[in-house]
Amino acid sequence: MNYGIKQAHESNIIEQFSRQAIPFTRVPGHYDAMQILIELSGVHRDDTVLDVACGPGMVACEFARHARHVTGIDITPAMIEQAAQRQQEQKLDNLAWDRGNAIPLPYADNSFSLVITRYSFHHLLAPEEALAEMMRVCAPGGRVMVADVAVESAKAAAYDRLEMLRDPSHTHALTQEAFAALFRNSGLADCRQSAYGVDIELETQLKASFPKPGDEEVLRNMVTDDVGVDALGINARRVDGSVVYTVPIAVYVGRKR
């Protein structure tokens, strides 16, 4: 991968998520489906967990209630600050936070029994490399789990256009088929899948986003005009006077041989 492109993209992520660090936690949909992740991962009291691209620590703190220890890593310092604050507020003592990249991860081979990430792959230039890194730091017999957007193939390009306007650090949302193939070809065993939708109110999402000047109204019109059409693959609809849409999420987990 071209080093300049990689550096520019990482700077873009840091800029976006430094601004989103607090607003991100105010979008109710980001708290959805935690129980699905807990159950599908099979997390238990003996687990040492790594949460890749942990953001403000919502997932890591939830997993810390079920595991021996959780480490969260994120490239954005402001997100790590929010995660540490969340840990303190919830009085959890079995977490640690690192600043670093998903590719490569700054950990030795076979360091964790459970490696997870949520809502990160659509920000990565090479998700297959990120999955390989997650597998590398996972111990044999451990599990690797990814939860991220998975759109219909016919609607993927339109969804990407929408998200790139809303969040310029977005790269590409995997299609449902590509997500399945990524795990099928990974070498992980006993792969299992689940799915859920994250319901988001349009204006709440816009307040938590930082598009380029002039793009907010374009975004608003794109989603509003898609009500009853669903060209974007998000089932935009009107509910009690507001525009609401649903982001489709796939969850895959597999065991390292």
NUTORMI-799713 format. One line per 10 residues: their letters; for each residue x, y, z of C-alpha. Coordinates in steps of 0.1 Angstrom, whole numbers, m for minus. Example, Ala and Ser with C-alpha at 12.3 -4.5 7.8 and 13.67 -1.06 7.14 Angstrom:
2
as = 123:m45:78; 137:m11:71
***
This chain:
257
mnygikqahe = 0:0:0; 13:35:m9; 26:50:23; 14:85:15; m21:73:9; m21:54:42; m8:84:61; m34:107:46; m62:83:53; m51:79:90
sniieqfsrq = m49:117:94; m85:118:80; m97:93:105; m81:111:134; m95:144:123; m130:130:119; m131:110:151; m115:136:172; m146:157:164; m169:128:168
aipftrvpgh = m155:115:200; m183:129:222; m212:132:197; m207:95:187; m218:84:221; m250:104:218; m264:84:189; m287:59:206; m282:33:179; m245:29:188
ydamqiliel = m257:11:220; m278:m14:201; m273:m52:200; m246:m55:226; m262:m87:238; m259:m102:203; m222:m95:204; m218:m109:239; m236:m141:231; m221:m147:196
sgvhrddtvl = m186:m141:209; m190:m167:237; m170:m144:260; m164:m159:294; m146:m150:327; m112:m165:316; m110:m144:284; m84:m118:276; m101:m96:250; m87:m71:225
dvacgpgmva = m112:m45:210; m97:m32:178; m107:4:169; m124:6:202; m136:42:198; m151:56:230; m151:22:247; m187:13:247; m181:m23:235; m149:m28:255
cefarharhv = m166:m17:288; m195:m40:281; m172:m70:274; m152:m61:306; m183:m72:326; m179:m107:312; m141:m112:307; m110:m113:328; m94:m84:310; m101:m62:280
tgiditpami = m76:m41:261; m90:m14:238; m69:1:210; m77:31:187; m58:54:165; m76:86:178; m64:100:211; m97:117:218; m115:84:215; m91:68:240
eqaaqrqqeq = m97:97:264; m134:91:262; m130:54:267; m109:59:298; m135:83:311; m162:58:304; m143:31:323; m139:54:353; m176:63:353; m185:27:352
kldnlawdrg = m160:18:379; m144:m10:359; m108:m20:368; m101:m47:342; m94:m26:312; m64:m10:295; m62:14:266; m36:18:239; m32:42:210; m23:24:178
naiplpyadn = m31:11:144; m52:m19:133; m26:m27:107; m3:m38:121; m14:m44:157; 13:m37:182; 10:m70:200; 28:m103:199; 13:m134:182; m13:m153:202
sfslvitrys = m17:m126:229; m55:m127:233; m82:m153:236; m109:m131:220; m103:m104:194; m132:m82:183; m140:m51:164; m172:m32:158; m180:m7:130; m144:m3:119
fhhllapeea = m139:m22:87; m157:4:65; m130:29:76; m101:6:66; m82:6:33; m75:m31:36; m100:m50:58; m86:m83:48; m52:m73:63; m70:m61:95
laemmrvcap = m87:m95:98; m53:m113:93; m38:m91:121; m67:m99:144; m61:m136:137; m24:m133:143; m27:m118:178; m55:m143:187; m43:m175:205; m50:m209:190
ggrvmvadva = m85:m220:200; m95:m183:205; m122:m164:186; m122:m135:162; m154:m115:158; m162:m86:134; m194:m66:134; m198:m41:106; m220:m27:79; m230:m52:52
vesakaaayd = m251:m39:23; m268:m54:m7; m245:m56:m37; m269:m36:m59; m270:m8:m34; m234:m7:m22; m222:21:m45; m251:44:m35; m245:37:2; m208:45:m1
rlemlrdpsh = m216:78:m18; m239:87:11; m214:77:38; m184:94:21; m203:126:22; m214:122:58; m180:110:70; m150:115:47; m130:88:65; m154:62:52
thaltqeafa = m138:40:25; m161:11:15; m189:m9:31; m185:m46:24; m213:m62:6; m231:m91:23; m214:m115:m2; m179:m99:3; m183:m101:41; m192:m138:40
alfrnsglad = m164:m145:16; m139:m127:39; m146:m151:67; m151:m181:45; m116:m177:31; m99:m166:63; m89:m200:76; m110:m195:108; m130:m226:118; m166:m230:131
crqsaygvdi = m177:m196:116; m210:m184:127; m231:m154:116; m257:m131:130; m272:m98:118; m291:m68:131; m302:m33:121; m292:0:138; m321:25:137; m309:60:134
eletqlkasf = m328:93:133; m315:114:105; m311:148:123; m295:131:153; m269:115:130; m262:148:112; m255:165:145; m230:138:153; m213:141:119; m189:165:104
pkpgdeevlr = m193:165:66; m175:190:44; m192:225:42; m223:224:21; m227:186:22; m251:185:51; m281:196:31; m271:172:3; m271:144:28; m304:153:42
nmvtddvgvd = m319:154:7; m304:121:m3; m319:102:27; m352:121:26; m356:115:m11; m350:78:m5; m381:73:17; m402:47:0; m375:41:m26; m346:24:m7
alginarrvd = m320:29:m34; m295:34:m5; m303:1:12; m312:17:45; m350:16:45; m354:53:50; m389:61:64; m409:87:83; m417:80:119; m436:105:140
gsvvytvpia = m425:134:119; m388:124:117; m368:106:91; m354:73:104; m332:48:86; m317:14:94; m281:5:88; m277:m33:82; m250:m49:103; m235:m83:99
vyvgrkr = m216:m101:127; m192:m130:120; m172:m150:145; m148:m178:139; m123:m199:159; m85:m198:153; m73:m233:144
***
